[in-house]
Amino acid sequence: MEKTLPTLRVQLFGRGEITYDNRPILSGRGSVTKVMKLWLILLYYGEEGIAKNKLLEALYGWEEVLDESNSLRVNIYRLKRLLLKEGLPEYDYIVVEKGVYYWRSPMITEVDSAYFEEYIRQADEAENKAGRIELLKKACEIAGKGDFLQNLSGEEWVIMESARYRNLYGDALQEVCDYLIEKKEYEEALKMVEPACELYPLDEWQTVRMECYMGMDRYKDALREYDETAELLYEELGIEPSERMQELLAHMNKHMENKPQVISEIKNNLHEEEKTEGAFYCCFPSFRDEFRLVQRMMERSGQSNYLMLVSITDGKGYRLTSEKKLSEMSQTLQNVIYRCLRRCDSYTKYNASQFLILLLGTNKENCKVIFNRNYICLFDYLFISS
């Protein structure tokens, strides 16, 4: 009796892991090598195959190769040797028929992207809503593991396919969440949307979280979700939350207004969740409101307050051009500001390279002390005029 071979499992969403007989294959090798790229392309197109010109374009892109056809033959040879070395049975895995390259194997090959496409197709043919939703759930569980071939995210063909999968995933997930919320199955909806919130935090999947929290009477959680998302959107994109998210906030506020509460309960909700020793960070809209309030208070108290602008620059006073370095220095600076200022001082991230600090009850000499603590940055400070 012929022995059944183990299954070759291919995960193209997320980490891009390939396993055979429940052990990783080529896990220690970079997916950017030509041989690995070739294998991933062939696995992705599978039984449908990929035309030679399309394969060469995907494999080499804009690279200048003297003889692409010969290079392809060499890489196919290397791939076959590599598969044998990794413990796969001897077999002619790459078949060429009429200029089309196919992946063929003696064992079952399971590719997650193919399963994703099949679940979407079956969902479109489902006879009832409940059956359609179950199939869409399975598709979402696959795509929720990460972007398509994220280790090859710079490749043109991967960018196009990744965008297509992201749209399919988004449409499927929205339909699933809408269905679950309508059925008041909030816990499951929260579980389904969690991966999307992590993968695409700027796409406002947090809106689904807010709807679920509100449906569960967890208004404090819904409000926190709104505040964190609003802060993220402003810091990363300089925009406010979507109209839908603002509608949910208004609905939430109206609900809380209509729900009688005692002052002690309201006070508890206003408190910080945990006490911290450093300066108070807030998103720019909140910082702006605080600044305006301080201006009004100065009319009565005459207290001396200063606004400080902290700018990250290079050694010559120019803005950093390296986005990675700027991001790292911005995070370092934010930690320094948090640790060095008083609890009564507040600060916000104004843009990628600048922070605003509101110093209460201080003087110009103390501003100079803060200035001298940080030599990597350029400081400007201004007395707040009423």
N, C-alpha and C positions, 0 to 999 in steps of 0.2 A: 504493500500500500504506500502510495506516494505521500511523503511528509508535507504537511501544510507549513508554508513559510510564514514567519512573523509579518506583521503589518508595518509598512513604512508610513509614518505619520508626519505630516508637514504643516507647520503653523506659520503662515505668512503674515498674520495680523500680530502686531506686537513684537516680541523678541525674535521671531523668525526661527524657532527651534525645529529641528528635524530629528526624529527618533526612529530607531529600528530595533525591534525586540526589546522595547522599553529602555533603550539607552541612547543618549545623544550621539548624533553623527556630526563630525567636523565642528564640534562645539568650541574647540580651542582655536579655530581658524577665523580670520576676518571675512565677513560676508562681502567685502569690497574686492576680493581677489577675482580675477577673470574666471577662473574655474568655478568658484562658488556662485558667481553671478550667472554663469551659463546654466548651472544646475537649477537655480531658483527660477530662471526664465522657463526652462523646459518643464519643470514641475508645475508651474503656474498654467501654462498653456496645455499641458497634458495630452489627452487623447485628441483634442481638437487640432493640436499642432500649431506651429508658427512658421510662416514663410521665411526663406533664407534672408531676403533683404530686410525684413522686419527684425529678424533675430540679430543680424549684424548691427543694425541701428541701435537696438536695445543694449547690445553687449559693448559696443565701442563708442556710441554717441558721436561727439564731435572730435574724438581722438583721430590723429593722423596715423594710419597704419598702412605700411607699404603694400602688404598683401593680406587683406582681411580674410579671404577664403582660406588661405593656408594657415593663418593664425587660428581660425575657427577649427580647422581639422586638428591642429596641435592641442588646442584646449579640450576638444572632445576626447582625444586620446588620453590626455592627463586626467580628465574626469573619470573615465572608465577605470583607469589604474587606481585612482584614489578611492573609488567605491569598493573595489576588491580589497584594498588595504584596510578599509573601515569595516570589513566583515560581511558585506553584501555578496550574495551568490554571483558566480560568473554568468554574465548574460549580456546580450547586445542591447543595452538600455536605450541608446539613441538611434532611432530609425529615420531614414530619409526617403521620402516617396514624392516624386515629382516636385522637387524643390521645397518640400515642407518637412520640417523637423518635428518628430514626435518623441514623447517619453513613453517607453514601454518597459514593463517590469514583470517578473514572474510572481511577485508578491502583490497583495492589495496595497495600493497607494492612496492614502486619504489626505486630501488637501483641504484645509479649512475654508479657503476662499471659494472652492467649488461647492462645498456644503452650504456656505452662506448664499451663494447664487441660487442653489436648488431650493432652499427654504423660502427665499423671496418668490421664486417662480411658483412653488406649490401654494404659497399664501395667496397669490393672485388667482389661483384656480380653486381655492377653497369654497366649499358650498355654504358654509355658515360663518358668522362673525367669530364665534368662539374658536373654531378650528383655525381660522386665519390668524387670530391673535397668538395662539400657541406656536404656530410656525414662525411668526415674526419674532416672538420671544427667543426662539432658538437662534435665529439669525443675529439678533442683538447680542446674545451671549458670546457669539464668535467675534463680531466686530468690536465689542467692548473691551477686548484684550489689548487693543492698541492700533495705531495707524498701520495701514498696509505697507509691508516691507520697510519699516521705519529706519532700518540700517542702510537702506538705499534711497533715502528720501530725496537725494539730490538728482537722481536719474529722471530724465524727462518723461519716460513712459511710466515710471512709478508715480510721479507727481499726478499725471492724468488719471491713472487707475485709482490712486488714493483719494483724489477728489470725488470720483464717481462713487466709490465705496462709502465715503463719508456722507454723501448726500443720501444714498440708499439707507444707510444706518440711521441717519437723522430722521428721515421720513418714517421708517419702521418704528423707531423708538417713540416718536411723538404719538403715533397711532396707538401703540401699546399703552403708553402712560395715560393718554386721554381715556382709553377704555377702562383702565384700572381705577382711575379717579372717579369716573362715572359710576363704577360699581362700588365705590368707597373702599377699595382695596389699597389703602394708602401705604401700608408697610411694604407691599410688593412693588408698588410704583417707586418708592424711595430706593429699593434695592436695584431695580432696573436702571434708574437714571444715574446711580452713583458713578459708574465708569465714565459716562459722558461728561459729568461735572469735573472729573479728574483730567480727562483727555482734552476737553475743549472748554476751559473755564470762561473764555470770552464769548462763547455762544449763548450764554444765559440759560443753560439747562437748569440753573438754580431756581428758575421760575417754577419748574415742576416741583422742586422741593418745597417752595413756599406754599404752593397749592395744597400739597400733602399735609404740611404742618398745620395750615389753617383748617383743613378738613378734620384734623385730629385735635383741634383746639389747643395746639402748641404755638400760640401766637408769639411768644418770646423767641422761640427758635426761628419762626418765620421772619421776625424783625431782624434778628442777627444775620440771617441769610441775606436779607436785603442790604443791610449795612456793609457786610463784607464784600458783596458783589459790586455795590456802588463804588466802594473804595478801589477795588481791583480794576474796574472799567475806567475810572478816572485816571488812575496811575499809569495803566498800560496804553489806553487809547485816547484819554482826554475827553471821554463822552459820558453822558448820564445813562442810567438804566433805560431799557426799552419802555415803550408806552404800556405794554402788557404788565411788566413788573411794577410800574408806577401805579397802574390800576389796582393791582393786588395790594399795594401798600395803602392806597386810599381806602380800599374795602376793609383792610385790617384795622386801620385807624378808626373808621366808622364803627366797626364792631366793638372795639375797645372803648369808644366813647359811650356806646349804648349799654355797656356792661358796668354796673356800679362797682366801684372799688374803694377800699378804705385807704387813707393816706399812707399807712405803714406798708401796705402791699405795693403801692405805687413807688414808694421810696426804695423798697427792696429791688424792684425791677430797674430802677435808675442806677443803682450801685454798680461799680465794676465787678465782674465775676470773680476776680482774684486781685489781691493787692500786689502791686509791683513797685519797686524802688525808683525806677528811672523816670524820665520825662514822659509826658502823655502824648501819644501819637494819635492823630486823627486825619481823615481824608480831607482834601482841600476844601470842599463845600462846607464842612463842619468847621474847619479852621477859619474860613472867611467869616462865618457867623460869629465865632468867638472873637475875632479881631474887631468886628463892628460893635459887639457888646462891650469890649474893653474900652473902645473909643468913647462910648457913652458914659461908662463908669468914671473915666478920667475927668469928665466935665464936673463931676461932683467931688471926687476924692483928691484930684490933683496928683495922683500917684504917678511916679515915673516908670514908664514901660518902653521897651525897645523891640523893634522888629529886625531880625537878623536874616540875611540871605547868605547861604553857604553854597558855593559853586565849586564843583570838581573840575580841575584844569590840569594840563600837563606842566612841565617845568618852565615853559615860556608863557604860561597864562592863557593858552588856547584850549578849546574844548577837545576832549579825547575823541579820537576817531575810531578806536577799537571798541565796538559794542560790548564784547565780552569783558574787556578790562574795565569799561565804564560800569557795567553791571556789577562786577565784583567790588569795585571801589565804592559804588553807591551803597551796597549792602554793608560794607565795612563802616562807611561814614554814618549810616543810620544807627548802627550798633554803638558807635562812639558818642553820637548825640544823645542817644537813650541813656547811656551810662553816666555821662559827664554833667548833664543838666539836672536841675531839681525836679521834684515831683510836680511842683506847681507850674513848671514851664511846659509849653506844648510845641509840637513841631509837625510839619507835614512835608510830603514829597511833592514839590511843585512841578518838576519834570524829571527827565532821566538823569540830569546832572546837577540839579539844584534842590535844596531844602530851605524851607522857611521856618524860623524859630521865633516864638513869641515869649519874650523875657519879661516877667511881671515884677514890679517893685524893685527894679535894679537901676544902675546908673551907667554912665559911659565908661568909667574905669573898669567896672566888672565885665562890660562887653569886650574890652581889650584883653582881659584875663582869658576869656573864652577863645578869643582870636589867637592868642599865643599858644594855646593848647594844641592847635591843629595846624601844622605847617604844610600839609599837602593840599589845602583848600584855600580858596579866595573868599574872604568874608566882607560883606558890607552890612552896616547896621544903621538904623534910622530911628530917631526918637519918634514915637507915635504922637502925632499932633491931633488934637481934638477939633 
